[in-house]
């Protein structure tokens, strides 16, 4: 597309691919201590980026100078250079919020995520803003899968375009990742999701987690959720979901734009720990989870943080 070519030429951070020449200064390594025999998996995550390609302006009253796709790419590349096993995941609402979505309909966002090397994403409600056609027509620009276990797309043009889960193998650790979407009725115009059927997320999560644990023998199970972190009213949220869940180690959430500096840990229905993480919105932060898994004992340990994307990550 000629317009995209022109755009890339005038934006320094996209001119020679999203990475360009990277200059990183002043960062200390995250503590890499792990118990003997423990395998370490580093999970990087985003949510609700909402088409924010560029940083907020320096005079923004809430987020001055924060965010930006190039800075995120720089930090991701730095962490990959330091860590052996990295997964990069997104919890939905990739689209809607800036001129770039209005102009390119999601093509640019998916191209940038593909260049960054995302491993998987789920669908948020705003990803339906251009209808099912808007999703299908841009999927060719994503070289990563969209995962959603509780949207039934049968009979629509989205049939077969998503998967309920995907399994990743990292250093002899089998990681099952699945997705959950929020109820679209009331959030999305009916014409934009058509005959898509919303299935109970708790039922589908239970089915999928049991399948991944018992039949696929996954060591670690991660849910990409666009249900929302927590609500005052009686509505399913990641916190309530975590309490009712089994076998799920980590819930990477979105939708409520909740900034968590580190994951919230709660006990699931078996009394085991489940971690819930979310990093706000607009690509202001990149979440990081370091998960240590001892294959011999089955024990797991999770350490989490959120990195603000500032000018320190600017491309030279």
QUIDA-V900492 format. One record per residue. N is the residue number from 0. RES is the residue in one small letter. SS is DSSP state (hx for helix, st for strand, lp for the rest). Layout:
N/RES/SS, N/RES/SS
This chain:
0/x/lp, 1/x/hx, 2/x/hx, 3/x/hx, 4/x/hx, 5/x/hx, 6/x/hx, 7/x/hx, 8/x/hx, 9/x/hx, 10/x/lp, 11/x/hx, 12/x/hx, 13/x/hx, 14/x/hx, 15/x/lp, 16/x/lp, 17/x/lp, 18/x/lp, 19/x/lp, 20/x/lp, 21/x/st, 22/x/lp, 23/x/lp, 24/x/lp, 25/x/lp, 26/x/lp, 27/x/lp, 28/x/lp, 29/x/lp, 30/x/lp, 31/x/lp, 32/x/lp, 33/x/lp, 34/x/lp, 35/x/lp, 36/x/lp, 37/x/st, 38/x/st, 39/x/st, 40/x/st, 41/x/st, 42/x/st, 43/x/st, 44/x/st, 45/x/st, 46/x/lp, 47/x/lp, 48/x/lp, 49/x/lp, 50/x/lp, 51/x/lp, 52/x/lp, 53/x/lp, 54/x/lp, 55/x/lp, 56/x/lp, 57/x/lp, 58/x/lp, 59/x/lp, 60/x/lp, 61/x/lp, 62/x/lp, 63/x/lp, 64/x/lp, 65/x/lp, 66/x/lp, 67/x/lp, 68/x/hx, 69/x/hx, 70/x/hx, 71/x/hx, 72/x/hx, 73/x/hx, 74/x/hx, 75/x/hx, 76/x/hx, 77/x/hx, 78/x/hx, 79/x/hx, 80/x/hx, 81/x/hx, 82/x/lp, 83/x/lp, 84/x/lp, 85/x/st, 86/x/st, 87/x/st, 88/x/st, 89/x/st, 90/x/lp, 91/x/lp, 92/x/lp, 93/x/lp, 94/x/lp, 95/x/lp, 96/x/lp, 97/x/lp, 98/x/hx, 99/x/hx, 100/x/hx, 101/x/hx, 102/x/hx, 103/x/hx, 104/x/lp, 105/x/lp, 106/x/hx, 107/x/hx, 108/x/hx, 109/x/hx, 110/x/hx, 111/x/hx, 112/x/hx, 113/x/hx, 114/x/hx, 115/x/hx, 116/x/lp, 117/x/lp, 118/x/lp, 119/x/st, 120/x/st, 121/x/lp, 122/x/lp, 123/x/lp, 124/x/hx, 125/x/hx, 126/x/hx, 127/x/hx, 128/x/lp, 129/x/lp, 130/x/hx, 131/x/hx, 132/x/hx, 133/x/hx, 134/x/hx, 135/x/hx, 136/x/lp, 137/x/lp, 138/x/hx, 139/x/hx, 140/x/hx, 141/x/lp, 142/x/lp, 143/x/lp, 144/x/st, 145/x/st, 146/x/st, 147/x/lp, 148/x/lp, 149/x/lp, 150/x/st, 151/x/st, 152/x/lp, 153/x/lp, 154/x/lp, 155/x/lp, 156/x/lp, 157/x/lp, 158/x/lp, 159/x/lp, 160/x/lp, 161/x/lp, 162/x/st, 163/x/lp, 164/x/st, 165/x/st, 166/x/st, 167/x/st, 168/x/st, 169/x/st, 170/x/lp, 171/x/lp, 172/x/st, 173/x/st, 174/x/st, 175/x/st, 176/x/st, 177/x/st, 178/x/st, 179/x/st, 180/x/lp, 181/x/lp, 182/x/lp, 183/x/lp, 184/x/st, 185/x/lp, 186/x/lp, 187/x/st, 188/x/lp, 189/x/hx, 190/x/hx, 191/x/hx, 192/x/hx, 193/x/lp, 194/x/lp, 195/x/lp, 196/x/st, 197/x/st, 198/x/lp, 199/x/lp, 200/x/hx, 201/x/hx, 202/x/hx, 203/x/hx, 204/x/hx, 205/x/hx, 206/x/hx, 207/x/hx, 208/x/hx, 209/x/hx, 210/x/hx, 211/x/hx, 212/x/hx, 213/x/hx, 214/x/hx, 215/x/lp, 216/x/lp, 217/x/lp, 218/x/lp, 219/x/st, 220/x/st, 221/x/st, 222/x/st, 223/x/st, 224/x/st, 225/x/lp, 226/x/lp, 227/x/lp, 228/x/lp, 229/x/lp, 230/x/lp, 231/x/lp, 232/x/lp, 233/x/lp, 234/x/lp, 235/x/lp, 236/x/lp, 237/x/hx, 238/x/hx, 239/x/hx, 240/x/hx, 241/x/hx, 242/x/hx, 243/x/hx, 244/x/lp, 245/x/lp, 246/x/lp, 247/x/lp, 248/x/lp, 249/x/st, 250/x/st, 251/x/st, 252/x/lp, 253/x/lp, 254/x/lp, 255/x/lp, 256/x/lp, 257/x/lp, 258/x/st, 259/x/lp, 260/x/lp, 261/x/lp, 262/x/lp, 263/x/st, 264/x/st, 265/x/st, 266/x/st, 267/x/lp, 268/x/lp, 269/x/lp, 270/x/lp, 271/x/lp, 272/x/st, 273/x/st, 274/x/st, 275/x/st, 276/x/st, 277/x/lp, 278/x/st, 279/x/lp, 280/x/lp, 281/x/lp, 282/x/lp, 283/x/lp, 284/x/st, 285/x/st, 286/x/st, 287/x/st, 288/x/st, 289/x/st, 290/x/st, 291/x/st, 292/x/st, 293/x/st, 294/x/lp, 295/x/lp, 296/x/lp, 297/x/lp, 298/x/lp, 299/x/st, 300/x/st, 301/x/st, 302/x/st, 303/x/st, 304/x/st, 305/x/st, 306/x/st, 307/x/st, 308/x/lp, 309/x/lp, 310/x/hx, 311/x/hx, 312/x/hx, 313/x/lp, 314/x/st, 315/x/lp
